[in-house]
Amino acid sequence: MADNQLFYGDNLDVLRRYVKDETVDLIYLDPPFNSRQDYNVLFAEKDGTRSASQITAFEDTWEWNLDAERAYQEVVERGGWVSNAMQAFRTFLGNSDMMAYLAMMAPRLIELKRVLKVTGSIYLHCDPTASHYLKMLMDAVFGPQNFRSEIIWKRTSSHNSAKRWGPVHDTVLFYRKTDQHKWNRISQPYDESYVAAFYRHEDARGRFRLGDLTGAGTRTGESGRPWRGVDPTDSGRHWAVPAVPGMSRDQIDAMTVQQRLDALDKLGLVYWPDKGGVPQFRRYLEPERGVPAQDVVTDIDPLSPHAKERLGYPTQKPEALLERIIKASSNEGDLVLDPFCGCGTAVVAAQRLKRRWIGIDITPLAINLIKKRLSDIFGTDVRNSYEVIGEPVSLPDARELAANDPTHFQYWALGLVDARPVEERRGADRGVDGRLYFHTDKGKTQQIIFSVKAGQNINVSHVRDLRGVIEREKAAIGVLITMEAPTKPMLKEAAEAGFYKDDSPYDTGTYPRIQILTVEELLSGVQVKYPRLLDATFKQAPKAKGAAAEQLKLDQS
């Protein structure tokens, strides 16, 4: 079994069937909630612009229905704090969209707690629409004592919104399983304005700021006695000496307060005012150490429309944000789980940081996108490091998917040939289910049109229709993907369409203009025949360049 697993299916079912108790070190999830829109994948056109055509990745249409009622009843009947919280939510929210969302989230969070190790942590990413409800639900599941941080990420620089403050942030709720949770000190670069404002002094050793060597209140012991003519009691204070660099705790404990002050002065860490007065501590700037990561994140920019890592997935988060979370709460070799993995940013970050991972998504479109993204970044050999579970791997599996969800079957079938799905405007059946682009060596872009048929009533008319579509679209090749084997008249019609011939002197192959491929053939590895100088269908994620350039430094000392 591969170290990493990518699951296609409902994450609640996958968690219950496949993920054992207390096996996961870190969970990150970004469960969608926005009752006003569907979530779509926007693809780049061949000229680099975004396509007007959008593919619905999942419909965020939360509403109270039988599924929500069943999920609610299941949680309530278990009793305990989560049951109490859900009943309170129901009293307040009624049978609203938000209540349906919470009813579907509750059993999933319960399962996520089950699979999390005692040393594990969970980060739930959300926007202010639902963050306050989710925090209360997380308190009920994990216990309010295990809440660690509410992280605010500035996801956009500005946003115009009528009659309210511009909404520019997301919330990430950080909880632990127990007080034994892993934590690694994460630092971020100092802000230049911060350095200028606070590290205002400079000498041959570098920039430094002044800190107190005394604390409020008088003392009668060593900390209240004079040192080098300075009596802290005169100003109503006492000596409060920081740790001496380079000394162990046992060495420091064996010294008097005055000896510690002598040691600091010998190291050049005591600042003596020119006109006398109480000495102060020289705290030198350590640029390589940085400032501990804070819970208001402004140094990780959102993905711009032209960012190299942007894939066109609207809920995509920057890899730097996921890397910060993964570094803080896990170590190399640990297992990271994302049950709503979407376009796979958490999976990619875990792979890059040498963590094992589990990704789960309910759409084959997302699974295909993640597989391609991993190959684009880490090379095709990465495919040996993970297994995909839940995708059709046989003809009976494919028939079942086609019967249960024809749209997902279509997306899955197109994924087998790396084609981009197409969703035409409602009411306009243009006969195009997918497209695949390729370039000739002379820079010309050509397209392949796909038609996917899951039913059994496939005949020669479908081939004729495809011939008409490729003429209309000025496509190089047309491909008909079928569940059943083609008939002789279909093969004859396809043969009469002739061949596409590339004008390149380097490609002497000929390619059938109409190709018919069965699902069984695709599962066995048969592929579309076309010139493969450069596949330009999807935007590619940038390849990893050895060790990723780290924005953060890890300090486990």
C-alpha positions as CSV (number, residue, x, y, z in Angstrom):
1,M,0.0,0.0,0.0
2,A,1.3,3.5,-0.9
3,D,2.2,5.9,1.8
4,N,-0.4,8.4,0.5
5,Q,-4.0,8.0,-0.4
6,L,-6.4,10.0,-2.6
7,F,-10.1,9.1,-2.1
8,Y,-13.0,9.8,-4.4
9,G,-16.2,9.8,-2.4
10,D,-18.2,11.2,0.5
11,N,-15.7,12.0,3.2
12,L,-18.0,10.8,6.0
13,D,-18.2,7.4,4.4
14,V,-14.4,7.3,3.6
15,L,-13.5,8.3,7.2
16,R,-15.7,5.6,8.7
17,R,-14.6,2.9,6.2
18,Y,-10.9,3.5,5.7
19,V,-9.3,5.7,8.4
20,K,-8.5,4.0,11.7
21,D,-8.7,5.5,15.2
22,E,-5.9,7.9,16.2
23,T,-3.8,7.5,13.1
24,V,-3.7,11.1,11.8
25,D,-1.3,13.8,13.1
26,L,-2.8,16.9,11.5
27,I,-6.1,17.7,9.9
28,Y,-6.8,20.7,7.6
29,L,-10.2,21.3,6.2
30,D,-11.8,24.1,4.2
31,P,-15.5,23.0,4.1
32,P,-17.5,25.3,1.8
33,F,-20.4,27.4,2.8
34,N,-22.0,30.1,0.7
35,S,-25.7,29.8,0.2
36,R,-25.7,32.2,-2.8
37,Q,-23.5,30.4,-5.3
38,D,-22.2,27.2,-6.7
39,Y,-18.5,26.6,-6.7
40,N,-17.0,26.3,-10.2
41,V,-13.7,25.5,-11.8
42,L,-12.6,28.2,-14.2
43,F,-10.3,26.9,-16.9
44,A,-7.8,28.9,-18.9
45,E,-8.3,29.2,-22.6
46,K,-5.5,28.4,-25.1
47,D,-4.5,32.1,-25.2
48,G,-4.1,32.3,-21.5
49,T,-7.4,34.0,-20.7
50,R,-10.1,32.5,-18.4
51,S,-12.8,30.6,-20.2
52,A,-16.4,31.9,-20.1
53,S,-17.3,28.3,-19.7
54,Q,-17.4,27.1,-16.1
55,I,-17.6,23.6,-14.7
56,T,-19.6,23.2,-11.5
57,A,-17.2,21.3,-9.2
58,F,-19.9,21.1,-6.4
59,E,-23.1,22.8,-5.7
60,D,-23.1,24.6,-2.4
61,T,-26.8,24.5,-2.1
62,W,-27.3,23.6,1.6
63,E,-30.9,23.2,2.4
64,W,-32.9,21.4,5.1
65,N,-33.9,18.0,3.6
66,L,-34.1,14.4,4.6
67,D,-30.4,14.0,4.6
68,A,-29.9,16.9,6.9
69,E,-32.7,15.6,9.2
70,R,-31.1,12.2,9.3
71,A,-27.6,13.6,10.1
72,Y,-29.1,15.8,12.8
73,Q,-31.0,13.0,14.4
74,E,-27.9,10.7,14.4
75,V,-25.8,13.3,16.2
76,V,-28.6,14.2,18.7
77,E,-29.3,10.6,19.6
78,R,-25.7,10.1,20.6
79,G,-26.1,12.5,23.5
80,G,-23.3,14.6,25.0
81,W,-22.1,18.1,24.4
82,V,-22.4,17.9,20.6
83,S,-26.0,16.7,21.0
84,N,-26.7,19.7,23.3
85,A,-25.1,22.1,20.9
86,M,-27.0,20.8,17.9
87,Q,-30.3,21.1,19.8
88,A,-29.5,24.6,20.8
89,F,-28.6,25.5,17.1
90,R,-32.0,24.0,16.0
91,T,-33.9,26.1,18.5
92,F,-32.1,29.2,17.3
93,L,-31.7,28.6,13.5
94,G,-34.7,26.4,12.8
95,N,-34.6,24.5,9.5
96,S,-32.4,27.0,7.8
97,D,-29.6,26.6,5.3
98,M,-27.1,27.2,8.1
99,M,-28.7,24.6,10.2
100,A,-28.5,22.1,7.3
101,Y,-24.8,22.9,7.0
102,L,-24.1,22.4,10.7
103,A,-26.1,19.1,10.6
104,M,-23.8,17.8,7.8
105,M,-20.6,19.1,9.5
106,A,-21.3,17.7,13.0
107,P,-20.9,14.0,12.2
108,R,-17.8,14.7,10.1
109,L,-16.1,16.6,12.9
110,I,-16.9,13.8,15.3
111,E,-15.2,11.4,12.9
112,L,-12.2,13.7,12.5
113,K,-11.7,13.8,16.2
114,R,-11.8,10.0,16.3
115,V,-9.0,9.6,13.7
116,L,-6.8,12.3,15.2
117,K,-3.9,11.2,17.4
118,V,-3.7,12.5,21.0
119,T,-0.7,14.5,19.8
120,G,-2.7,15.8,16.8
121,S,-4.2,19.2,15.8
122,I,-7.0,20.3,13.5
123,Y,-7.3,23.5,11.5
124,L,-10.7,24.5,10.1
125,H,-10.7,27.2,7.5
126,C,-13.9,29.2,7.0
127,D,-15.2,32.7,6.3
128,P,-17.1,34.9,8.7
129,T,-20.5,33.7,7.3
130,A,-20.2,30.5,9.4
131,S,-17.1,30.9,11.6
132,H,-18.9,31.7,14.8
133,Y,-21.3,28.7,14.5
134,L,-18.4,26.4,13.6
135,K,-16.4,27.6,16.6
136,M,-19.2,26.7,18.9
137,L,-19.6,23.3,17.2
138,M,-15.8,22.7,17.5
139,D,-16.0,23.6,21.2
140,A,-18.6,21.0,21.6
141,V,-16.7,18.3,19.7
142,F,-13.1,19.0,20.9
143,G,-13.8,20.9,24.2
144,P,-13.4,24.6,24.7
145,Q,-10.2,23.9,26.7
146,N,-8.6,22.6,23.4
147,F,-9.2,25.8,21.5
148,R,-5.7,27.2,20.7
149,S,-6.0,30.1,18.2
150,E,-8.4,31.9,15.9
151,I,-6.1,32.8,13.0
152,I,-7.1,35.7,10.8
153,W,-5.8,35.5,7.2
154,K,-6.0,38.7,5.0
155,R,-7.2,36.9,1.8
156,T,-7.5,40.0,-0.3
157,S,-6.2,43.6,-0.3
158,S,-9.6,45.3,-0.6
159,H,-13.2,44.6,-1.3
160,N,-16.0,46.9,-2.1
161,S,-19.2,46.0,-0.4
162,A,-22.4,48.1,0.0
163,K,-23.1,49.5,3.4
164,R,-20.6,47.5,5.4
165,W,-16.8,47.2,6.1
166,G,-15.0,45.5,3.2
167,P,-14.8,41.8,3.9
168,V,-11.1,40.9,3.3
169,H,-10.3,38.1,5.8
170,D,-10.8,34.4,6.4
171,T,-10.8,32.6,9.7
172,V,-8.8,29.5,10.6
173,L,-9.9,27.8,13.9
174,F,-7.0,25.9,15.5
175,Y,-7.9,23.1,18.0
176,R,-5.8,20.3,19.6
177,K,-6.9,16.8,20.5
178,T,-5.2,17.0,23.9
179,D,-2.6,19.1,25.7
180,Q,0.0,16.7,24.3
181,H,-0.3,18.2,20.8
182,K,2.8,18.8,18.7
183,W,4.0,22.4,18.3
184,N,7.0,23.7,16.4
185,R,8.1,27.3,16.7
186,I,7.4,29.0,13.3
187,S,8.9,32.3,12.5
188,Q,8.2,34.8,9.8
189,P,10.5,37.6,8.5
190,Y,10.5,40.9,10.4
191,D,8.5,43.7,8.9
192,E,10.7,46.5,7.8
193,S,8.5,49.1,9.5
194,Y,8.6,47.1,12.7
195,V,12.4,47.0,12.6
196,A,12.7,50.7,12.0
197,A,10.3,51.5,14.8
198,F,11.6,49.3,17.5
199,Y,15.3,48.5,16.7
200,R,16.3,52.1,16.6
201,H,19.9,51.7,18.0
202,E,22.9,50.3,16.2
203,D,26.5,49.5,17.0
204,A,29.2,47.3,15.5
205,R,27.2,44.2,16.3
206,G,24.1,45.3,14.6
207,R,20.7,46.8,15.4
208,F,19.2,46.5,18.9
209,R,16.4,47.6,21.0
210,L,16.4,48.4,24.7
211,G,14.6,46.2,27.2
212,D,14.2,46.4,31.0
213,L,16.5,44.7,33.4
214,T,14.1,45.5,36.2
215,G,10.5,44.7,37.1
216,A,7.8,46.6,39.0
217,G,7.7,46.4,42.8
218,T,10.4,46.2,45.4
219,R,12.0,43.0,46.8
220,T,14.0,42.2,49.9
221,G,16.2,39.4,48.5
222,E,19.0,39.4,45.9
223,S,16.8,41.0,43.3
224,G,16.4,44.1,45.5
225,R,20.1,44.6,46.3
226,P,22.2,47.2,44.6
227,W,24.5,46.3,41.6
228,R,27.4,48.5,40.6
229,G,26.0,51.5,42.4
230,V,22.5,51.2,41.1
231,D,19.8,50.4,43.7
232,P,16.5,49.4,42.0
233,T,14.6,50.0,45.2
234,D,15.1,53.8,44.8
235,S,12.7,53.7,41.8
236,G,10.3,51.2,43.4
237,R,11.6,48.3,41.3
238,H,13.7,45.1,41.5
239,W,16.2,43.3,39.2
240,A,14.4,41.1,36.6
241,V,17.3,39.5,34.7
242,P,16.7,37.7,31.4
243,A,18.5,34.4,30.6
244,V,22.2,34.6,30.0
245,P,23.0,33.4,26.4
246,G,25.2,30.3,26.2
247,M,24.5,29.2,29.8
248,S,22.4,26.2,30.8
249,R,19.5,26.5,33.3
250,D,21.5,24.8,36.0
251,Q,24.4,27.2,35.5
252,I,22.1,30.2,35.7
253,D,20.3,28.8,38.8
254,A,23.6,28.5,40.6
255,M,24.4,32.2,40.2
256,T,23.3,35.2,42.2
257,V,21.2,37.9,40.6
258,Q,24.3,40.2,40.6
259,Q,26.5,37.5,39.1
260,R,23.9,37.1,36.2
261,L,24.1,40.8,35.6
262,D,27.9,40.7,35.6
263,A,27.7,37.9,33.0
264,L,25.4,39.9,30.8
265,D,27.6,42.9,31.0
266,K,30.6,40.8,30.1
267,L,28.8,39.7,27.0
268,G,28.1,43.4,26.0
269,L,24.4,43.0,26.6
270,V,24.0,45.8,29.2
271,Y,23.4,49.3,28.0
272,W,24.6,52.1,30.3
273,P,22.9,55.5,29.8
274,D,25.4,58.4,29.2
275,K,24.0,60.5,32.0
276,G,23.6,57.7,34.5
277,G,20.4,56.0,35.5
278,V,19.2,52.4,35.5
279,P,21.0,50.2,32.9
280,Q,19.0,48.4,30.3
281,F,19.2,45.2,28.3
282,R,20.5,45.2,24.7
283,R,18.2,43.0,22.7
284,Y,19.9,42.5,19.3
285,L,18.0,41.8,16.2
286,E,18.3,38.3,14.9
287,P,17.0,38.4,11.3
288,E,17.6,34.7,10.8
289,R,15.3,33.9,13.7
290,G,12.5,36.2,12.7
291,V,9.4,36.9,14.7
292,P,7.2,34.1,16.0
293,A,4.2,33.6,13.6
294,Q,1.2,35.6,14.8
295,D,-2.5,34.8,14.6
296,V,-3.1,37.7,12.2
297,V,-1.5,36.7,8.9
298,T,-0.8,39.6,6.6
299,D,2.6,38.4,5.1
300,I,1.1,35.6,2.9
301,D,-0.5,37.2,-0.1
302,P,-3.7,35.8,-1.7
303,L,-3.3,34.2,-5.1
304,S,-3.4,36.9,-7.7
305,P,-5.1,36.2,-11.1
306,H,-1.6,35.8,-12.6
307,A,0.0,33.7,-9.8
308,K,2.0,30.8,-11.1
309,E,0.4,28.3,-8.7
310,R,-3.2,29.5,-9.5
311,L,-5.1,26.7,-11.2
312,G,-8.4,28.5,-11.6
313,Y,-10.1,26.8,-8.6
314,P,-12.0,29.6,-6.8
315,T,-11.5,28.2,-3.3
316,Q,-7.7,27.6,-3.9
317,K,-5.5,28.8,-1.0
318,P,-1.8,29.7,-1.3
319,E,0.6,26.9,-0.7
320,A,2.6,29.2,1.7
321,L,-0.4,29.3,4.1
322,L,-0.7,25.5,4.2
323,E,3.0,25.1,4.6
324,R,3.0,27.3,7.6
325,I,0.2,25.3,9.2
326,I,1.8,22.0,8.4
327,K,5.2,23.0,9.7
328,A,3.8,24.3,12.9
329,S,1.8,21.2,13.9
330,S,3.6,18.2,12.3
331,N,7.0,16.7,11.6
332,E,8.4,14.9,8.6
333,G,6.8,11.5,8.1
334,D,3.6,12.5,9.9
335,L,0.2,12.0,8.4
336,V,-1.8,15.0,7.1
337,L,-5.5,14.6,6.3
338,D,-7.7,17.0,4.1
339,P,-11.3,15.7,3.9
340,F,-12.4,18.5,1.5
341,C,-9.3,18.6,-0.6
342,G,-10.6,20.5,-3.7
343,C,-7.7,21.3,-5.9
344,G,-5.3,19.7,-3.5
345,T,-3.2,22.6,-2.0
346,A,-2.9,20.8,1.4
347,V,-1.9,17.6,-0.4
348,V,0.8,19.4,-2.5
349,A,2.2,21.2,0.6
350,A,2.3,17.9,2.6
351,Q,4.1,16.2,-0.3
352,R,6.6,19.0,-0.6
353,L,7.3,19.0,3.2
354,K,7.8,15.2,3.3
355,R,4.6,14.4,5.1
356,R,2.4,11.5,4.3
357,W,-1.1,12.5,3.3
358,I,-4.8,11.5,2.8
359,G,-7.0,13.6,0.5
360,I,-10.7,13.2,0.1
361,D,-13.1,14.8,-2.4
362,I,-16.5,14.0,-3.7
363,T,-16.0,15.0,-7.3
364,P,-14.0,13.2,-9.9
365,L,-13.1,16.6,-11.4
366,A,-11.2,17.5,-8.3
367,I,-9.5,14.1,-8.1
368,N,-8.3,14.5,-11.8
369,L,-7.1,18.0,-11.1
370,I,-5.1,16.9,-8.0
371,K,-3.5,14.0,-9.9
372,K,-2.4,16.3,-12.7
373,R,-1.2,19.0,-10.3
374,L,1.0,16.5,-8.5
375,S,2.5,15.2,-11.7
376,D,3.1,18.8,-13.0
377,I,4.9,19.8,-9.8
378,F,6.8,16.6,-8.8
379,G,7.0,14.7,-12.0
380,T,5.2,11.6,-13.3
381,D,7.1,9.4,-10.8
382,V,5.0,10.9,-8.0
383,R,2.2,8.6,-9.2
384,N,4.0,5.7,-7.5
385,S,3.8,7.4,-4.1
386,Y,0.0,7.4,-3.8
387,E,-3.0,5.3,-4.6
388,V,-6.4,6.5,-5.7
389,I,-9.3,4.8,-4.0
390,G,-13.0,5.0,-5.0
391,E,-12.5,5.8,-8.7
392,P,-13.9,3.3,-11.2
393,V,-11.2,0.7,-12.0
394,S,-13.4,-1.7,-13.9
395,L,-16.3,-1.7,-16.4
396,P,-18.8,-2.6,-13.7
397,D,-17.5,0.3,-11.5
398,A,-17.9,2.6,-14.5
399,R,-21.5,1.4,-15.2
400,E,-22.4,2.0,-11.6
401,L,-21.1,5.6,-11.7
402,A,-22.8,6.3,-15.0
403,A,-26.1,5.0,-13.5
404,N,-25.8,7.0,-10.3
405,D,-24.4,10.2,-11.6
406,P,-24.0,10.7,-15.3
407,T,-22.3,14.1,-14.9
408,H,-19.6,12.8,-12.7
409,F,-19.2,9.8,-15.0
410,Q,-18.6,12.2,-17.9
411,Y,-16.0,14.2,-15.8
412,W,-14.3,10.9,-14.8
413,A,-14.2,9.6,-18.4
414,L,-12.7,12.9,-19.6
415,G,-10.1,12.7,-16.9
416,L,-8.9,9.4,-18.3
417,V,-7.7,11.2,-21.4
418,D,-6.7,14.5,-19.7
419,A,-9.4,16.4,-21.4
420,R,-11.1,19.5,-20.0
421,P,-14.8,19.3,-19.4
422,V,-17.1,21.8,-21.0
423,E,-20.4,23.0,-19.6
424,E,-22.4,24.8,-22.3
425,R,-25.0,27.4,-21.5
426,R,-28.3,26.0,-20.3
427,G,-30.6,25.0,-23.2
428,A,-27.8,25.1,-25.8
429,D,-26.6,21.6,-26.6
430,R,-23.6,22.1,-28.8
431,G,-22.4,18.5,-28.8
432,V,-19.1,19.2,-27.0
433,D,-18.5,17.4,-23.7
434,G,-14.8,18.1,-23.5
435,R,-11.8,19.6,-25.2
436,L,-8.1,18.9,-25.3
437,Y,-5.6,21.3,-26.9
438,F,-2.2,20.6,-28.4
439,H,0.4,22.8,-30.2
440,T,2.2,22.1,-33.4
441,D,5.9,22.9,-33.6
442,K,5.0,26.0,-35.7
443,G,3.1,27.4,-32.7
444,K,-0.4,26.7,-34.0
445,T,-2.9,25.5,-31.4
446,Q,-5.2,22.7,-32.4
447,Q,-8.1,21.2,-30.5
448,I,-9.7,17.8,-30.0
449,I,-13.4,17.6,-29.4
450,F,-14.8,14.9,-27.1
451,S,-18.3,13.4,-26.9
452,V,-19.1,11.1,-24.0
453,K,-22.0,8.6,-24.2
454,A,-22.8,6.5,-21.2
455,G,-26.0,4.8,-22.4
456,Q,-26.5,1.7,-24.4
457,N,-28.3,3.2,-27.4
458,I,-25.2,4.2,-29.3
459,N,-25.3,4.1,-33.1
460,V,-23.9,5.6,-36.2
461,S,-25.8,8.9,-35.8
462,H,-23.6,9.8,-32.9
463,V,-20.5,9.5,-35.1
464,R,-22.1,11.6,-37.8
465,D,-23.1,14.2,-35.2
466,L,-19.5,14.3,-34.0
467,R,-18.2,14.8,-37.6
468,G,-20.5,17.8,-37.9
469,V,-19.3,19.2,-34.6
470,I,-15.6,19.0,-35.5
471,E,-16.3,20.7,-38.8
472,R,-18.2,23.5,-37.0
473,E,-15.6,23.9,-34.3
474,K,-12.7,23.6,-36.8
475,A,-11.2,20.9,-34.6
476,A,-8.4,18.6,-35.7
477,I,-9.8,15.4,-34.2
478,G,-13.0,14.2,-32.7
479,V,-13.3,11.4,-30.1
480,L,-16.4,9.5,-29.1
481,I,-16.1,7.8,-25.7
482,T,-18.7,5.0,-25.3
483,M,-19.6,2.5,-22.7
484,E,-20.4,-0.1,-25.3
485,A,-18.3,-1.4,-28.2
486,P,-18.9,0.5,-31.5
487,T,-21.0,-1.2,-34.3
488,K,-19.6,-1.8,-37.8
489,P,-21.5,1.1,-39.3
490,M,-20.0,3.4,-36.6
491,L,-16.5,2.2,-37.4
492,K,-17.2,2.7,-41.1
493,E,-18.5,6.2,-40.6
494,A,-15.4,7.0,-38.5
495,A,-13.0,5.7,-41.1
496,E,-14.6,7.8,-43.8
497,A,-13.7,10.9,-41.9
498,G,-10.0,10.3,-42.9
499,F,-6.9,11.4,-41.1
500,Y,-5.5,14.5,-39.4
501,K,-1.9,15.1,-40.7
502,D,0.3,17.5,-38.8
503,D,2.3,19.9,-40.9
504,S,5.4,19.4,-38.9
505,P,8.4,17.7,-40.6
506,Y,9.2,16.2,-37.3
507,D,5.9,14.3,-36.9
508,T,5.3,11.8,-39.7
509,G,2.4,10.1,-38.0
510,T,-1.2,10.2,-39.2
511,Y,-4.1,10.3,-36.8
512,P,-7.7,9.2,-37.4
513,R,-9.9,12.3,-37.5
514,I,-12.7,10.4,-35.8
515,Q,-11.7,8.0,-33.0
516,I,-14.0,5.8,-31.0
517,L,-12.7,4.6,-27.6
518,T,-14.6,2.4,-25.2
519,V,-14.4,2.9,-21.4
520,E,-12.9,-0.6,-21.2
521,E,-10.1,0.4,-23.6
522,L,-9.4,3.6,-21.6
523,L,-9.2,1.5,-18.4
524,S,-6.7,-0.7,-20.1
525,G,-4.5,2.2,-21.0
526,V,-5.5,3.0,-24.6
527,Q,-5.1,6.7,-25.3
528,V,-6.2,9.2,-27.9
529,K,-3.9,9.4,-30.9
530,Y,-2.6,12.9,-31.6
531,P,0.7,14.8,-32.0
532,R,2.1,15.2,-28.4
533,L,4.6,18.0,-28.9
534,L,2.9,20.0,-26.1
535,D,-0.4,19.4,-24.3
536,A,-1.9,22.8,-23.6
537,T,-5.3,21.7,-22.1
538,F,-4.9,22.6,-18.5
539,K,-2.8,25.3,-16.9
540,Q,0.2,23.5,-15.3
541,A,1.3,24.0,-11.8
542,P,5.0,25.1,-11.6
543,K,7.4,22.3,-11.0
544,A,9.1,21.9,-7.7
545,K,12.7,23.2,-7.8
546,G,14.6,20.9,-5.4
547,A,14.0,22.1,-1.9
548,A,11.2,24.7,-2.0
549,A,12.3,28.2,-1.1
550,E,11.2,28.5,2.5
551,Q,9.4,31.6,3.6
552,L,9.4,30.3,7.1
553,K,12.1,29.0,9.4
554,L,11.5,26.0,11.6
555,D,13.0,26.2,15.2
556,Q,12.4,23.2,17.3
557,S,14.9,24.2,19.9
